[in-house]
């Protein structure tokens, strides 16, 4: 879903900042998984579609500027 969302936003609104919400993982049985998986996508496969990104203020997601 994250791949499709970023790719769609890059086509529809280049330069837009989008918020990808992952949650903090407090309900996880162990370490949070989703946040790390999304960060890996942003650093890797989706990097060509992204101008920059960072964790949001409360670290429950990411702010992503699409190309």
C-alpha positions as CSV (number, residue, x, y, z in Angstrom):
1,X,0.0,0.0,0.0
2,X,2.8,2.4,0.8
3,X,4.5,1.8,-2.6
4,X,1.2,2.5,-4.5
5,X,0.5,5.6,-2.3
6,X,3.9,7.1,-2.9
7,X,3.9,6.3,-6.6
8,X,0.4,7.8,-7.0
9,X,1.3,11.0,-5.2
10,X,4.5,11.4,-7.2
11,X,2.4,11.3,-10.4
12,X,-0.4,13.5,-9.1
13,X,1.3,16.0,-6.9
14,X,5.1,16.2,-7.5
15,X,6.8,18.1,-4.7
16,X,4.0,17.4,-2.2
17,X,4.7,16.4,1.4
18,X,2.7,13.4,2.4
19,X,2.3,11.8,5.8
20,X,2.8,8.0,6.0
21,X,1.4,6.9,9.4
22,X,2.9,3.7,10.8
23,X,2.1,4.0,14.5
24,X,4.7,3.6,17.2
25,X,4.4,-0.1,17.5
26,X,3.3,-0.2,21.1
27,X,0.8,-3.0,20.4
28,X,3.5,-5.2,18.8
29,X,4.5,-8.4,20.5
30,X,8.2,-7.5,20.6
31,X,9.9,-4.8,18.5
32,X,7.9,-2.6,16.1
33,X,8.0,-4.0,12.6
34,X,6.1,-1.6,10.3
35,X,8.1,1.5,11.0
36,X,11.4,-0.3,10.0
37,X,9.8,-1.8,6.9
38,X,8.5,1.5,5.7
39,X,11.9,3.2,6.4
40,X,13.6,0.5,4.3
41,X,11.2,1.1,1.4
42,X,11.9,4.9,1.6
43,X,15.7,4.3,1.6
44,X,15.6,1.7,-1.1
45,X,13.0,0.9,-3.7
46,X,11.1,4.1,-3.4
47,X,14.2,6.4,-3.2
48,X,13.9,7.5,-6.9
49,X,10.3,8.8,-6.2
50,X,11.3,10.7,-3.0
51,X,13.1,14.1,-2.7
52,X,13.5,13.7,1.1
53,X,11.9,12.2,4.2
54,X,12.1,12.2,8.0
55,X,10.2,10.8,10.9
56,X,7.3,12.9,12.0
57,X,7.3,14.8,15.3
58,X,5.9,12.0,17.5
59,X,7.8,9.3,15.6
60,X,4.5,7.5,14.6
61,X,5.1,7.9,10.9
62,X,7.1,9.7,8.2
63,X,6.9,13.0,6.4
64,X,7.8,12.4,2.7
65,X,8.3,14.9,-0.1
66,X,7.7,13.2,-3.4
67,X,9.5,14.0,-6.6
